[in-house]
Amino acid sequence: AVVSTQSREAVVSTQSTGMSCKRGGFVAVRHDCVRDFLTAELDKVCYDTKAEPHLLEVRGAKLPPGTITEDGARLDIRTRGFWGPMDCTYFDVRVFNPRAQSNETQDIPQTYAKHEEGKKKNYLHRILEVEKASFTPLVMSTTGGLGQEFSRTLKQLADKKSRKTGYTYQECIRYLRVRLSFSMVRSITCSIRGYRGRNKNDGSSSDLYHTY
């Protein structure tokens, strides 16, 4: 069958809208799948690993403009012993849609760098000065690509997993990449096909109701 250019563009537009639309909670689920997987894997090779830890209060510390200083701020993951034996490291995940209007005019490497720098602007100095720890932004696209910091983190995680389990580094890095890819595929399928209307049975909004 011959598909018109307009039809192809409509399909791409619908897919892009589905991946960016926040109704139904699918964007948050996509982020949480990555966070939860990494938290579980880090907990196997590090210690004191925790999801969504609260940050210490700033209490008058002089931080650069753009730094998030509100009380109650949280990052996605905290762990110890990742980059160094006693080091405390905070990670924060961002999954972006490269076809979104805010990203489509940029090259992919520039987009990864933009999101990494955005995370660092928000949290790096607070983590360094207040938490006395290190900070690593984990940026991933909905197409499965990884930013430089995420790629470096995944290699370090594979190396630590290899040393602890006895599997080769190649087996560990392949396992991590495949699991991340399948997690992203499942969440994207939900985002595109997910139901964002009202539940016809009771007339209420059904944020987590979706079809496959």
Solvent accessible surface area in square Angstrom, and as a share of the most:
residue,aa,sasa,rsa
1,A,149,1.16
2,V,153,0.88
3,V,76,0.44
4,S,60,0.38
5,T,78,0.45
6,Q,147,0.65
7,S,51,0.33
8,R,128,0.47
9,E,106,0.47
10,A,57,0.44
11,V,81,0.46
12,V,66,0.38
13,S,64,0.41
14,T,88,0.51
15,Q,61,0.27
16,S,16,0.11
17,T,84,0.49
18,G,8,0.08
19,M,11,0.05
20,S,48,0.31
21,C,38,0.23
22,K,161,0.68
23,R,144,0.53
24,G,6,0.06
25,G,25,0.24
26,F,7,0.03
27,V,36,0.21
28,A,58,0.45
29,V,61,0.35
30,R,6,0.02
31,H,42,0.19
32,D,44,0.23
33,C,49,0.29
34,V,0,0.00
35,R,31,0.11
36,D,72,0.37
37,F,17,0.07
38,L,3,0.02
39,T,22,0.13
40,A,51,0.39
41,E,5,0.02
42,L,3,0.02
43,D,84,0.43
44,K,101,0.43
45,V,23,0.13
46,C,16,0.10
47,Y,99,0.37
48,D,67,0.35
49,T,25,0.15
50,K,105,0.44
51,A,42,0.32
52,E,60,0.27
53,P,1,0.01
54,H,117,0.52
55,L,11,0.05
56,L,107,0.53
57,E,82,0.37
58,V,20,0.11
59,R,207,0.75
60,G,73,0.70
61,A,41,0.32
62,K,197,0.83
63,L,32,0.16
64,P,55,0.35
65,P,126,0.79
66,G,38,0.37
67,T,16,0.09
68,I,54,0.27
69,T,60,0.35
70,E,114,0.51
71,D,100,0.52
72,G,46,0.45
73,A,14,0.11
74,R,119,0.43
75,L,3,0.01
76,D,11,0.06
77,I,0,0.00
78,R,46,0.17
79,T,0,0.00
80,R,86,0.31
81,G,9,0.09
82,F,1,0.01
83,W,71,0.25
84,G,14,0.13
85,P,118,0.75
86,M,149,0.66
87,D,69,0.36
88,C,16,0.10
89,T,0,0.00
90,Y,7,0.03
91,F,0,0.00
92,D,10,0.05
93,V,3,0.02
94,R,74,0.27
95,V,20,0.11
96,F,10,0.04
97,N,9,0.05
98,P,20,0.12
99,R,115,0.42
100,A,21,0.16
101,Q,158,0.70
102,S,83,0.53
103,N,7,0.04
104,E,105,0.47
105,T,123,0.71
106,Q,65,0.29
107,D,92,0.48
108,I,78,0.39
109,P,100,0.63
110,Q,104,0.46
111,T,1,0.00
112,Y,27,0.10
113,A,49,0.38
114,K,75,0.32
115,H,23,0.10
116,E,16,0.07
117,E,103,0.46
118,G,25,0.24
119,K,20,0.09
120,K,47,0.20
121,K,122,0.52
122,N,38,0.20
123,Y,26,0.10
124,L,45,0.22
125,H,71,0.32
126,R,0,0.00
127,I,0,0.00
128,L,79,0.39
129,E,91,0.41
130,V,24,0.14
131,E,28,0.13
132,K,153,0.65
133,A,12,0.09
134,S,40,0.26
135,F,16,0.07
136,T,4,0.02
137,P,0,0.00
138,L,1,0.01
139,V,0,0.00
140,M,3,0.01
141,S,0,0.00
142,T,6,0.04
143,T,104,0.61
144,G,28,0.27
145,G,27,0.26
146,L,44,0.22
147,G,2,0.02
148,Q,154,0.69
149,E,28,0.13
150,F,0,0.00
151,S,32,0.21
152,R,124,0.45
153,T,3,0.02
154,L,2,0.01
155,K,96,0.41
156,Q,49,0.22
157,L,1,0.01
158,A,0,0.00
159,D,46,0.24
160,K,45,0.19
161,K,24,0.10
162,S,19,0.13
163,R,192,0.70
164,K,136,0.58
165,T,67,0.39
166,G,69,0.66
167,Y,135,0.51
168,T,73,0.42
169,Y,75,0.29
170,Q,112,0.50
171,E,72,0.32
172,C,4,0.02
173,I,14,0.07
174,R,139,0.51
175,Y,79,0.30
176,L,0,0.00
177,R,112,0.41
178,V,67,0.38
179,R,98,0.36
180,L,3,0.01
181,S,51,0.33
182,F,120,0.50
183,S,8,0.05
184,M,4,0.02
185,V,90,0.52
186,R,141,0.52
187,S,5,0.03
188,I,29,0.15
189,T,49,0.28
190,C,19,0.11
191,S,0,0.00
192,I,59,0.30
193,R,132,0.48
194,G,11,0.10
195,Y,68,0.26
196,R,43,0.16
197,G,26,0.25
198,R,149,0.54
199,N,42,0.21
200,K,191,0.81
201,N,142,0.73
202,D,99,0.52
203,G,43,0.41
204,S,52,0.33
205,S,65,0.42
206,S,19,0.12
207,D,83,0.43
208,L,127,0.63
209,Y,113,0.43
210,H,59,0.26
211,T,63,0.37
212,Y,158,0.60
